[in-house]
């Protein structure tokens, strides 16, 4: 057996930063002790006062292989993850082809990942119209849970579901104890708002922002809370952007609803006021909103109303971002940030008085 010892004046362990040493045997942590513990005859590394913390777990990553590896594949995505301190990521059931909505598609994805991974990778399955009969087998095959969209996903292989399909899937997921991750924007308010901005300048960020109103998120979340209670099902709201939904979520969670919530580095960092017209690299859905909204999200992280931060890393070929035309309405909606979440969140957190123990709770735990 080989023993590795890592020590630092600032090791994050059991919720605090302190001088400590970590002993690992054959790649697995065996013990955490005092700074001077675990003596001679082993491979020792002293990192001085650099922070030694757990690896990040990013539960929301789109890798796009097989089928759209030119958008990004497992080899580069997991190397970016490693460079950013992410040691485990869970990969989304879209935008690969096939989407992970059947066991056969899941096995194709696992085969595509084989031998290409620089970090630990797990997979989400998908709930789409017509695949309820697959869910149990997919869960048995090893997906960690399921993702669905309530509005168009952006790719044709992954259709959105409505309340009827949710009512079909949730009893199955509830019986399995499996979590349902939901892209929480209802199509009704989006369609209404989109028709109102038709004719507005598509290069203006405000046009995109207006086309994805908070109401779409707020109403979707209200529906999810209702269905979670009704089916006693675990529901996870991915990439929360609208702070207006927080009071509803706080109330439901206080009453014991099985609802968890994530937000993303871009909603915690960027603001609508700062996004220049034509700067389509900042397009994502739901959109980055105003500064006051961002501060509400930080408040919710601090008080535990938002459980975690995940990237929603979603790359595409540069041409799909429409940088030449700057057309927000045509550009791909997705921000690639897998490698950046720790520095970005840390920088912003420091300005709000949050330390590394809280950051580890949001990004690692
Ligand atoms: Zn996503």
Boltz pocket constraint, residues with backbone or C-beta under 6 A from the ligand:
constraints:
  - pocket:
      binder: B
      contacts: [[A, 60], [A, 62], [A, 92], [A, 312], [A, 313], [A, 314]]
      max_distance: 6.0
